[in-house]
Amino acid sequence: MQIAIGQLSQESNTFNPLPTARENFEQFGVARGADVVSEMADTNELGGFIQSLRAWPERPEIIGLARLMAWPSGMATNETFGWLRDELLAPLRRRMPVDAVLLSLHGAMVAEGVPDVEGEILRAVRELVGPRVPIVATLDLHANITALMVASADALVLFHTAPHIDVFETGRRGARLLRRILIEGAKPQTVFRKLPMVVPAEAANTQDPASVSYDFRLRLQALEQLPGVLAAGLAPVQPWLDIPELGTSVVLVADGRRDLAETHCHELAAEVWRRRREYLPELVPVEIAVRRAHERSDGLVVLSDSADATTSGAPGDSNWVLRELLKFSWPRAALVPMVAPGVVSAAEAAGIGAELTTLLGGVRDVKFSQPIQITAKVERFFDAHFILSGHLAKNLPIDMGRSAVLAAGDVRVLVTSRSGPHFAPRFFQAAGFDPFAASVLVAKSPCGFRAAYQERAREIMVVRAPGCAPSDFWNYEYRRIPRPLWPWDEIDHTERQTRRVGGV
């Protein structure tokens, strides 16, 4: 028995002017063939696949296709899409026939002229393996699920958590579902409901009992425990995608019971629609947030610069929060991460201890930020290389390149050569700081950072500032999205067609 596994993961943000290219995947680390199995056996969804498959009594042969991952950014070039497709399909074609295909996808990747990258990949895999070979794919909770994705796969398995702390377990769930199909003879029936709504990411915290997302997580997990239900997923979607099929999705997969899937899918979709306004977050204007942080001296204050969240595909060089932090003195360090490869090079040329006058920010994102001039001391250099676990990852190697710490008064600006998790405690620790001992920490993340800081911060505020990943995205110009769509449009009710896939 041969089961092919692979991964393609990148979240696109169509407001980010920086394109995603082949080099972004290569910098993150591409694995091919047997290296996928040997190198990724304890990492993210692929690790969940591999460990589960190795535990099957049938002992299937695991065929590695490719592991292709890049940090969220702008849409991919068309050339990059062609390369990614070939990297996955060529080894699959060489190893045909296979008994099943298990893929880890993100679900919100866009390329030039290809608004549904994952749908096109799944369609190509289906055309290659034929109608009888099971295809199961895992997806991020912020996937933009399309009819093509649902039609091309036997089943889709989604993260249940935001912060995304169940990536490894989602891989296990995907492998378990595949076994139900391949070994136990389950006949998946998928019912798919697309809702005309998009919600901000800031308030979608599935771990907070006060959040609407917490209720939905418990409900999805309970549904998957019911006899006959193979998978249940809710995808409130990555909002910063100007594409034709944008919208929140509910997906139910049942074993031979289309009526069962339809009932639960309709009920859950109706509840999500009814509670849509509960997703709207409370934002604090950046000037007020920084002033409030200054008034607190009894512990850590975390400021979520969500509009410039590198986890949401923003460029990571907004300086709106930095401008305000520089107006105050701080009892302990105020930590500000920023992507600025040119500044890192300038700092290296100046050397440790030098006073550096430079323009900072507004270089990668020229639409929503303007550079500011600062004079700072070059305090130290570090390699932003560490292992990420928690939100987004289990044992995931991260390399954000050569980096520098600039000291401007009590403010420490951590400038990196590449984008990455500009919220992670391990990132700040790599720079030589205890993030939990800071006065202020800026997290370029809308929600996921809470997994690390919720229990230890004195206060957390989500700031309102311009950027490529704003929570009030409906105030930005979208040209390709379907209309009507909430919250752009007020809609009294919806009766969208429920899509059925599969049959007995």
N, C-alpha and C positions, 0 to 999 in steps of 0.2 A: 504494500500500500504506500503510495507516494502522495505527499501533501506539500504543495508549494506555498511558501510564505514570503511576504514582502511588505515594505513600508514606503509610503509617499506622504510626507507631512509638511505642509507649510500653510499658514493662514495669511491670506492676502488682505490688503487694505487699499482699495482703489483710490483713496485720497492721498496716499503717500506717493510723491513723485518719483521715488527711487525704485527702479525696476529690480525684480528678483532675477538673478542670472545664474547660470550654471556654477560659477565660482562660489556663490553663496552656499550651495549644497556641498561642494567639494571642501570648502573651509570647515563646514560643520562635521564632515566625515562621511564618506560614502563607503559602504560595505557591499560586497558582491559575493554571490555563490555561497560556498561553505563558510566564508567569513561571517555572513549574516547569522548563522547558527552558532558559531563559536564565540563571536564577540558580543552578541546581543541577548544572550541566554538569561540575563538577570536585569534587563533594562526595558522599561516601558512596556507597551503592548506586545512587542515582539518577544520579550522575555516571558510574558504571560502565555503567549502561543507556545513557545518552545518548551517551557516547563510542563505545561498541560499535556502537550502531545507526547512528551517523553514518558508521562505517567500512564498513557493508555495501555491496556493489556495487549492491544494489537501491535504495539511498537511500530508505528508507521515511520517510513523514511521521510525525513524533513528536508525538503529541497529549498535552499535559500535562493531567492531571486535577486533582490537588491534592497538596501536600506538607504532611502533618499530623504534627508531631512534638512530643512533650512529654517532660520529664525523668521518670525512674521515680518513682513515688509510689504512693498508695493507689488503690483501684479507682475507675474513672470513674463518674460519675453516669449514670443512664439517659438524661437529657436530652443529656448530652455524647455518648453513644453514637449517639443519633439524629442529632445534628448532624454527627458524623464520617461516618456512613453516607451522609447526604445530600450532604456535600461531595464525596465520591468518586463517588457514583452519578449525581448530577444532570448533571455535565458529560459523563459517559460516555453517558448517555441522549441528550443533545443531539447528540452526535457519531456516533451509530450510523448505519450499521453500521461496525464496525472489523474489522481482520483479525486482531488479537491484543491481549492485555492482559498487561502486565508490571508487577507490583506488588512494592514493597518493604514487607514487613510485619515486625513483631517476632516475634509468635507467642506472647506471654505477657501479653496485655492482657485485663483483666477489667472488666466494667461491672456495675452493679447489675442483677441478674436475667439477666445475659448472661455466663456463665463462659467462653465461647469466642468472643471478639469477632472474631478473624481468621477463624474458621470461618464465622461469620455473614456477614462481609463477602464472603468468597469465594463463598459460596452465592448471595448477592444478585447478585454480578457474573455468575456462571454463569447464573442465571435471566434476566438481562438480555441477555447476548450469545448464549445458546443453546449447544447441545452441541458444535458444530463449531469454534468459535473457540478457539484455544489460549490458555490462561491459565497463566502461569508466575509463581511467587511466590518471593522470597527470604525467608529467615528467620534470626533470631538463633540462635546455637548453644544458647541457653537457652530456646528455644521449647518450649511444651507442645503438641506436635503431636497433633491429634485426627483421628478418622475422617472428620469433616465437612470438615476442611481438605484431607485427602488426596483425598477423593471429589470435591471441587469444583474442584480445580486439575489441570491436566495434569501438572505437575511442581513439586516443591518443592526449592529449592536453599539449603543451609544454610552459614553460616559454618563454617570448619574450625578457627578459632583462638580460643583464650582465653589471654591477652588478645586482644581482637578487633581484630587488625591487618589483617584481610583484607576489610573491609567493601566497599571499592571493587572489589576483585577479585571478590568474591561477586556484585556487580552485573554485572560482565563475564561471569562464569560463567552467570548467569541469562539474559543476552542471547544468549550463544552457544548455550545449550540451546534457547532459543526459535527461533533460526535453524535448528537441526537439525530442529525440528518443522515450522516454517512454510515453509522454503525447500527443505530436503533431504529432507523426507518422512518423518522419523523418527516412529515410532508408540510413544509412551511407555507403558510398563507399570510401574506403581508397586506395590511390595511394602512393606508397612508393618508393623513389629513394635513393639508397645507392651510394655515390660518393667515388672513391678511393683516398681519401685525408683526412689528419688530420692536424689541424692548431693549433698554440700556443694560449694559453688563454690570454696572456698579452694584445694583441691589439684588442681583441674582445669586445670592449666597445660600447654597443648599445646606450649609452647616449651621446656620443661624436660625434657631427656633422661631424668631420673630419674622423671618422672611417667607414670602410666598413660595420661594423655590424650595425651602425646607419641606413644606407640605407635599410638593410634587415629587421630591426625591423619595420620601417615604412611600408615597403611593405607587411610584414606578417599581420600587424594590418589592413591595407587597404583590404587585401584579405578576412579577416574574416568579413568585413562589406558587402561583395558582396552577393547578393541573391544566395542561394543555397550552399554557402561555410559554412561548419560547424566548421572547424578548419584548421589552417595553421601553420606549424612549421618547424624550421630549427635547427638542432642539430649538432653543429660543434665538438662535442664529447670531452670527457676527454681524453687527449693524452696518459696518463701514464698507459695504459692497454695493456699488451702483450697477446692478445686473438685473436681467429680466425676471428671474424667478425668486427674488428675495422674499423671505417670509419664514415665520415660525412653523415648525412641523411637529406632528405627533405620529409615531410609528408603532404599530403593534404587530407582532408575529406570533401566530398560533399554529399548533400542530393539527392541520387538517380541518380546523374549525374556523371558517371565515366568519361565521356569525358571532363567535366569541371575540374575535379580533375587532370586528366592526363595533360591537357593543362597547367594549372598553375604550376603543379609539375615539368614538363619538363622545362618550361621557367625559373623557379626559380633555379632549379638545374644547368642549363647551365650557369646562371649568377654567381652563387656561384663558379663554377669551373673556369670560366673566371677570376674572381677576387681573386683567392686563394692567390696570392702572396702579396696582400694587408694586409693579416693577419700577416705577418712576422714583429716582433717588433724590435724596436731599444733598444739594451742592452748596458749598460755601465759597463765595468770591475769594480769589486768591489773596487779596489784600487783607481781608478780614481773617482768613484762616491763619496767615502768618502772624498777624497781631495777636490772635488768640493763643497761638503756640508760644509766643514770646511771654505771654502772661502766666504761662504754666512753667514752673521750674522744678516740679516734683517728680518728673519722670519723662519718659519718651513720648513725643508726639509724632505720629506718622501722618504725612500729607500725601494723599494719593493724587498724583498728577496724571489722572486717567486720560486726559485728552492727548497726552504725549506718551501713552503706555507702549513700551516696546513689545509687550506681550500681545498688544492689539494691532501690531503692524505699523505703529507710528515711528517716525525717524529717530526719536530719542534725543533731540537737541533743542527742545523748547527751553527758553530761559525765563519764562514768566515767573515761576516760583523763585528762582535764583535772584531775580531783580529785587523781590521783596525781602528775602532773607538777608541780603547785603545791607539793608537799611538798619539792622539791629545788631546789638552785641548779644552773644549767647553764653550761658554759663558752662555749657559743654558743647562739643562739636555739633554743627548742623551739617548733615551729610547729603550731598546733592550729586546723583549720578548723571552723566551726560555722554553721548556718543560724539566724539570729536577727534578723529584720527589726525587731522592737521595740527591740532593743539598738542597732541601727544608728541608729534614730531618736533614741534617748536620747543616744547619743554625739554626734550632730549638734547636738542642743540644747545639750549641754555645751560642745562646741567642742574644737579641737585643744589639747593641753596640759592639759586639765582632768582632775581626778581624778574618776572615775565609779564610784559604788557601785551595783551592779545585780545582779539575779538573772539567771543565765545557764544555759541548758539546761533540759530537762524541760518545755518549754512546748508544743512541737509533738508530742512523744512523752510523753504524761502517764502511760503505762502502765509503761514500763521505766526512766524517768529521773525524778528530782526536781530542781527548781531548786536551784542553789547560789548563795550570795552572794559576789561577788568585788569587790574594789576595784582598779581598774586605771587607768592613764593612757591617755587618748585620744591615740594616737601619730600616726595619719594616717587619711585617707580615700582610697578608690580605687574606681574603677569596674571591677568584675570582668567585663570584656568582652575576649575574646580569641578567637583561632582555634585550635581543637583538632584535632590530628593525632596519630596513634598509636593507642592503645587506644580503641575505639569510633568512630573518626572519621578522615576525611581532609578537611581544609579546612572543618571544621564551625564556624560562628560560635556562640559561647557568650556569653550575657549573664546573669550572676547578680545584676545590679542594683548599687545603691549599697552599698558595703561599708566596713568600718572595721577598723583594727588597734588592739587593746587590749593594753597592756603591763602584765603582772603579774609583776614581777621579770624573770627571763630568759624567761618564757613569753610568747609572742605568740599571741593569739587572733584569728583572721581571721574576722570575723562578716560574713555576706552576707545580702542581702535575699531571695534565692531559692536554691533547690537547684541543684545542678550537679555537675560533676566535681571534687569536693573531694579530689582526689589529684594533679591535673595540674600538672606543673612550670610551665606557662604561668599557672596560677592564682596560684601563690605569687609568680611573677615580676611579675604585675600588681599585687601588693600591695607590691612593692619588695624582695623577698627572693630570694636565691639558695638554692633549696631544697636543693642538694647541699652547701652549706656549713653547714647547720644541725646542731645536736647531735642533735635528734630531730625527725622529721616524722610527723605522724599522717595516714594515708591512709584516707579513708572509702571503701574498696574492698576486696573479698575476694581478688581475684587480678589484675585488669587493671592495677593500679598497677605491677606487676612489669615491664611493658614499658618503663617509664621509669626504674626505680630498681634493678633487679636487678644491673646491672653496676657501679653506682656506690655502693651502700650497703655499709657495713661489715657490717651485720647487718639482717635483716628478721625480725620476729616478728608472728605473727597472735595478737591478744590475745583472751582469753575475757572477755566482758563482756555484760551484758543488752542487748537491743535487738530491733528488728523484723525483723532479717535474720540470725538466729543460725546458726552452723554446726551446732549440735546441735538443729536444728529439730524433731526427733522428740520432744523433751521438751515441746513446746508443744501447745496444744489445737487439734486439727483436727477438724472435724465432718463435712466433706463428701467427704473423699478416699476413693478406693476401698480396700477392705481385703480380703485382706491386702496390705500394701505394706511393702517393706523400706526403711529400717531400723526402722520401727515394729514390724514383725512379722518373726520368723525364718521363712524359707521354704526348705524343702529343695531344691525345684526348681520350675520353672515351665514350663507348656506352654500359653501363651496363644495364642489364634488369631492367625494371620498374616492381615492384611487385604490383599486384592488389589484394585487399582483399575486399570481400563483393559482394553482388549481389542483384538484384531485382527480 
